Amino acid sequence: MKAWTNYWLDVLIALSFGVAALSGLVLWPALGLFEHYDSLFGIDLLTWSDIHSLSGVVMTVGVAAHLWLHRRWLASMTRRALGQLQAGTPCPTHPTLKGAHHEGR
């Protein structure tokens, strides 16, 4: 059940990202699409703006839900990463550096 929830939530996030990206391109002033046309694909400027805003809200809610569903894993990995850095083990992103604040760089 959890795998299907994650799957459909990720599909929702991906679709809302696609809609936000497409509407963002349509609304991008550098392209100047609405300088030449009153509507694009039969949709006027204000409706494109609404589509863009709504898809951004849906994407934000989806990402928030995704983070909530994975909160235990995120907390566990954060504790693990911070514990390794404080213990003086090599930093995962910079293996030559050790310690919580990379002392002695």
PASEBA-1860 file (N, C-alpha, C; in nm, 3 decimals):
! residues 105
1> MKAWTNYW> 0.082/-0.119/0.000/0.000/0.000/0.000/0.087/0.126/0.000 ~ 0.193/0.127/0.085/0.279/0.244/0.093/0.349/0.270/-0.040 ~ 0.390/0.165/-0.108/0.458/0.181/-0.236/0.365/0.246/-0.339 ~ 0.239/0.206/-0.340/0.143/0.264/-0.435/0.114/0.410/-0.400 ~ 0.107/0.440/-0.271/0.086/0.579/-0.229/0.202/0.665/-0.277 ~ 0.323/0.617/-0.255/0.441/0.691/-0.301/0.440/0.706/-0.452 ~ 0.405/0.600/-0.522/0.403/0.604/-0.668/0.306/0.711/-0.719 ~ 0.182/0.709/-0.670/0.082/0.803/-0.720/0.112/0.946/-0.676
9> LDVLIALS> 0.170/0.960/-0.559/0.211/1.093/-0.515/0.323/1.146/-0.606 ~ 0.418/1.062/-0.640/0.525/1.102/-0.732/0.472/1.133/-0.871 ~ 0.372/1.058/-0.916/0.309/1.088/-1.046/0.243/1.225/-1.040 ~ 0.172/1.254/-0.932/0.108/1.384/-0.915/0.211/1.497/-0.917 ~ 0.321/1.479/-0.845/0.427/1.580/-0.841/0.486/1.600/-0.980 ~ 0.513/1.490/-1.051/0.571/1.500/-1.185/0.477/1.570/-1.282 ~ 0.349/1.534/-1.279/0.252/1.598/-1.369/0.237/1.747/-1.338 ~ 0.230/1.780/-1.211/0.215/1.922/-1.175/0.342/1.999/-1.212
17> FGVAALSG> 0.458/1.935/-1.201/0.582/1.999/-1.246/0.577/2.024/-1.396 ~ 0.533/1.925/-1.472/0.523/1.940/-1.617/0.429/2.054/-1.657 ~ 0.315/2.061/-1.591/0.219/2.169/-1.620/0.278/2.304/-1.581 ~ 0.344/2.312/-1.465/0.406/2.438/-1.421/0.517/2.479/-1.518 ~ 0.597/2.384/-1.563/0.704/2.415/-1.657/0.649/2.464/-1.790 ~ 0.549/2.394/-1.844/0.489/2.434/-1.971/0.423/2.572/-1.960 ~ 0.343/2.591/-1.855/0.276/2.721/-1.840/0.377/2.830/-1.812 ~ 0.485/2.798/-1.743/0.591/2.896/-1.720/0.656/2.941/-1.849
25> LVLWPALG> 0.679/2.845/-1.940/0.734/2.881/-2.071/0.637/2.967/-2.151 ~ 0.511/2.931/-2.146/0.409/3.008/-2.218/0.404/3.151/-2.165 ~ 0.416/3.167/-2.033/0.406/3.299/-1.972/0.538/3.377/-1.973 ~ 0.648/3.312/-2.006/0.780/3.375/-1.999/0.786/3.495/-2.092 ~ 0.810/3.613/-2.037/0.810/3.734/-2.120/0.914/3.732/-2.233 ~ 1.026/3.665/-2.211/1.130/3.661/-2.314/1.081/3.595/-2.443 ~ 0.986/3.504/-2.433/0.931/3.440/-2.553/0.830/3.531/-2.623 ~ 0.768/3.619/-2.548/0.676/3.716/-2.605/0.556/3.657/-2.677
33> LFEHYDSL> 0.508/3.544/-2.633/0.398/3.478/-2.702/0.271/3.562/-2.702 ~ 0.245/3.633/-2.592/0.121/3.709/-2.584/0.135/3.849/-2.644 ~ 0.252/3.881/-2.699/0.266/4.004/-2.775/0.203/3.989/-2.913 ~ 0.197/3.865/-2.961/0.148/3.837/-3.096/0.010/3.772/-3.098 ~ -0.029/3.710/-2.987/-0.155/3.636/-2.983/-0.235/3.675/-2.860 ~ -0.368/3.671/-2.870/-0.455/3.695/-2.755/-0.471/3.570/-2.670 ~ -0.451/3.454/-2.733/-0.461/3.328/-2.661/-0.365/3.228/-2.724 ~ -0.334/3.125/-2.649/-0.247/3.019/-2.699/-0.316/2.887/-2.668
41> FGIDLLTW> -0.335/2.804/-2.769/-0.411/2.679/-2.758/-0.552/2.706/-2.707 ~ -0.606/2.822/-2.741/-0.741/2.859/-2.700/-0.753/2.903/-2.555 ~ -0.640/2.928/-2.491/-0.639/2.968/-2.350/-0.580/3.108/-2.340 ~ -0.653/3.198/-2.272/-0.604/3.336/-2.261/-0.496/3.350/-2.152 ~ -0.434/3.468/-2.148/-0.323/3.495/-2.057/-0.358/3.473/-1.911 ~ -0.473/3.524/-1.867/-0.511/3.509/-1.727/-0.536/3.364/-1.689 ~ -0.592/3.288/-1.780/-0.614/3.145/-1.752/-0.481/3.071/-1.744 ~ -0.386/3.104/-1.833/-0.252/3.044/-1.826/-0.189/3.075/-1.691
49> SDIHSLSG> -0.206/3.199/-1.645/-0.151/3.239/-1.516/-0.214/3.159/-1.402 ~ -0.346/3.139/-1.410/-0.415/3.058/-1.309/-0.367/2.913/-1.311 ~ -0.351/2.858/-1.431/-0.301/2.721/-1.446/-0.163/2.709/-1.383 ~ -0.077/2.807/-1.410/0.058/2.807/-1.356/0.056/2.812/-1.204 ~ -0.025/2.901/-1.148/-0.034/2.914/-1.003/-0.089/2.787/-0.938 ~ -0.195/2.733/-0.994/-0.256/2.613/-0.937/-0.161/2.493/-0.943 ~ -0.092/2.477/-1.056/0.000/2.364/-1.066/0.115/2.380/-0.968 ~ 0.157/2.504/-0.942/0.261/2.527/-0.842/0.214/2.492/-0.703
57> VVMTVGVA> 0.090/2.524/-0.671/0.033/2.489/-0.541/0.022/2.337/-0.527 ~ -0.027/2.270/-0.631/-0.040/2.124/-0.627/0.097/2.060/-0.608 ~ 0.198/2.111/-0.680/0.333/2.056/-0.668/0.386/2.078/-0.526 ~ 0.365/2.196/-0.470/0.412/2.226/-0.335/0.346/2.134/-0.231 ~ 0.216/2.116/-0.243/0.144/2.027/-0.150/0.194/1.883/-0.168 ~ 0.217/1.843/-0.293/0.268/1.708/-0.319/0.405/1.685/-0.259 ~ 0.494/1.782/-0.274/0.629/1.769/-0.217/0.620/1.768/-0.064 ~ 0.535/1.852/-0.007/0.518/1.852/0.139/0.467/1.716/0.187
65> AHLWLHRR> 0.370/1.658/0.116/0.319/1.525/0.153/0.429/1.420/0.137 ~ 0.507/1.431/0.031/0.618/1.338/0.008/0.718/1.344/0.124 ~ 0.755/1.465/0.165/0.847/1.480/0.278/0.785/1.426/0.406 ~ 0.657/1.449/0.426/0.589/1.398/0.545/0.590/1.245/0.548 ~ 0.562/1.183/0.434/0.561/1.036/0.427/0.699/0.976/0.451 ~ 0.803/1.053/0.420/0.940/1.004/0.436/1.011/1.068/0.554 ~ 0.938/1.128/0.646/0.998/1.203/0.756/1.087/1.117/0.845 ~ 1.047/0.994/0.872/1.129/0.908/0.958/1.261/0.874/0.892
73> WLASMTRR> 1.257/0.843/0.762/1.379/0.813/0.689/1.469/0.936/0.682 ~ 1.409/1.054/0.653/1.488/1.178/0.647/1.553/1.208/0.781 ~ 1.479/1.192/0.890/1.535/1.218/1.023/1.647/1.119/1.054 ~ 1.626/0.993/1.022/1.726/0.891/1.048/1.854/0.918/0.969 ~ 1.840/0.952/0.842/1.958/0.979/0.759/2.029/1.106/0.805 ~ 1.954/1.205/0.849/2.016/1.329/0.898/2.094/1.302/1.025 ~ 2.035/1.226/1.118/2.107/1.190/1.241/2.232/1.111/1.208 ~ 2.221/1.019/1.115/2.335/0.935/1.077/2.447/1.020/1.016
81> ALGQLQAG> 2.410/1.109/0.925/2.511/1.194/0.860/2.577/1.287/0.961 ~ 2.498/1.348/1.050/2.555/1.437/1.151/2.642/1.360/1.250 ~ 2.600/1.240/1.285/2.678/1.156/1.376/2.812/1.118/1.316 ~ 2.815/1.087/1.189/2.940/1.053/1.123/3.034/1.173/1.118 ~ 2.979/1.290/1.090/3.063/1.409/1.083/3.119/1.445/1.220 ~ 3.035/1.432/1.324/3.082/1.466/1.458/3.183/1.365/1.510 ~ 3.174/1.241/1.463/3.267/1.137/1.507/3.402/1.149/1.438 ~ 3.413/1.239/1.342/3.540/1.257/1.274/3.560/1.165/1.155
89> TPCPTHPT> 3.455/1.097/1.114/3.467/1.013/0.995/3.467/1.102/0.872 ~ 3.519/1.054/0.761/3.526/1.138/0.643/3.388/1.189/0.600 ~ 3.388/1.312/0.555/3.266/1.373/0.503/3.226/1.301/0.375 ~ 3.098/1.264/0.360/3.057/1.190/0.241/3.074/1.269/0.111 ~ 3.067/1.401/0.119/3.082/1.481/-0.003/3.225/1.527/-0.027 ~ 3.306/1.528/0.079/3.447/1.567/0.067/3.530/1.469/0.152 ~ 3.561/1.348/0.100/3.625/1.243/0.179/3.757/1.283/0.243 ~ 3.825/1.384/0.189/3.953/1.422/0.249/3.935/1.509/0.372
97> LKGAHHEG> 3.814/1.560/0.394/3.786/1.645/0.509/3.721/1.564/0.619 ~ 3.756/1.594/0.745/3.699/1.520/0.857/3.641/1.615/0.959 ~ 3.548/1.566/1.038/3.493/1.643/1.149/3.370/1.721/1.111 ~ 3.302/1.769/1.215/3.174/1.836/1.197/3.185/1.962/1.113 ~ 3.292/2.038/1.129/3.303/2.165/1.058/3.428/2.166/0.970 ~ 3.477/2.050/0.937/3.596/2.038/0.852/3.714/2.114/0.909 ~ 3.744/2.087/1.038/3.858/2.153/1.102/3.986/2.117/1.029 ~ 4.076/2.211/1.026/4.208/2.188/0.966/4.209/2.177/0.816
105> R> 4.122/2.249/0.751/4.117/2.243/0.604/4.245/2.285/0.544
END
